[in-house]
């Protein structure tokens, strides 16, 4: 086994920002988009996104969103390429490749489980 056989990105730093939101905890792990000043909602099919929802505080009507850093998401459609890919949100709030998407650096593609690890910046 080589030194880098099992690279783990879980310890990498990411940035989380809190926004106003009417989302419920069911949205955790899905992509968010900005809809008004300081407000987010679930990103829909073909939407640009700012990042995945990390936490929901329904009582305070707030959502914390990872806006920069390394994340792992489910993807739909064609598997993204390593190094650089363009992503939009899909209908489930996950990601898909699209020529008009947001450019991200791709580190890992798991075609068996349809997971992609990439950097938001």
SVG drawing of the C-alpha trace seen along z (x, -y; Angstrom):
<svg xmlns="http://www.w3.org/2000/svg" viewBox="-40 -42 44 44">
<polyline fill="none" stroke="black" stroke-width="0.4" points="0.0,0.0 1.4,-3.4 1.5,-6.5 -1.4,-8.1 -3.7,-5.1 -6.4,-6.4 -6.4,-10.2 -9.0,-11.6 -10.3,-15.2 -12.5,-15.3 -9.9,-17.3 -9.7,-20.1 -10.9,-23.5 -14.0,-25.0 -15.9,-28.3 -19.5,-28.3 -21.8,-31.4 -25.2,-31.8 -28.2,-33.1 -31.8,-33.8 -33.9,-30.9 -37.2,-29.1 -35.7,-25.7 -36.3,-22.6 -33.7,-20.1 -34.6,-17.9 -32.5,-20.3 -29.2,-19.5 -26.6,-18.3 -28.4,-19.8 -27.2,-22.8 -28.3,-26.3 -28.7,-29.4 -29.1,-33.0 -32.5,-34.4 -32.3,-37.9 -29.9,-39.8 -28.7,-37.4 -31.3,-34.8 -31.0,-31.3 -33.3,-28.5 -32.8,-25.1 -31.2,-25.3 -33.4,-23.8 -32.6,-22.0 -30.0,-23.9 -29.4,-26.6 -26.0,-27.9 -25.3,-27.3 -23.2,-28.8 -22.7,-25.5 -24.2,-22.7 -26.4,-23.3 -24.6,-22.3 -27.1,-23.1 -30.7,-24.5 -32.0,-26.4 -35.7,-26.4 -36.5,-28.4 -34.2,-31.2 -35.1,-30.8 -31.4,-30.4 -29.3,-28.1 -25.5,-27.6 -24.0,-26.9 -20.5,-25.7 -19.4,-28.5 -15.7,-27.5 -13.7,-24.4 -13.7,-20.7 -17.1,-19.0 -18.4,-15.6 -21.8,-15.5 -23.9,-13.0 -23.9,-13.7 -26.4,-12.8 -25.9,-12.2 -22.4,-12.0 -19.5,-11.5 -17.4,-14.6 -13.8,-14.8 -10.9,-15.0 -9.1,-18.3 -11.8,-20.7 -15.5,-20.4 -18.5,-22.7 -21.4,-22.0 -25.0,-23.1 -27.6,-21.9 -29.8,-19.0 -33.5,-18.5 -32.6,-16.8 -30.4,-19.5 -27.3,-17.5 -24.9,-18.4 -24.5,-17.6 -22.0,-18.6 -23.1,-21.3 -21.2,-23.5 -22.7,-26.7 -22.0,-25.6 -19.7,-26.8 -16.0,-25.8 -14.7,-23.6 -11.6,-21.6 -12.4,-17.9 -10.2,-15.6 -12.2,-12.3 -14.9,-10.7 -16.6,-7.6 -18.6,-6.2 -19.9,-3.3 -21.7,-5.5 -22.1,-8.5 -20.1,-10.8 -17.7,-13.6 -15.3,-15.4 -14.5,-18.9 -13.4,-22.4 -15.7,-25.4 -14.0,-28.8"/>
</svg>
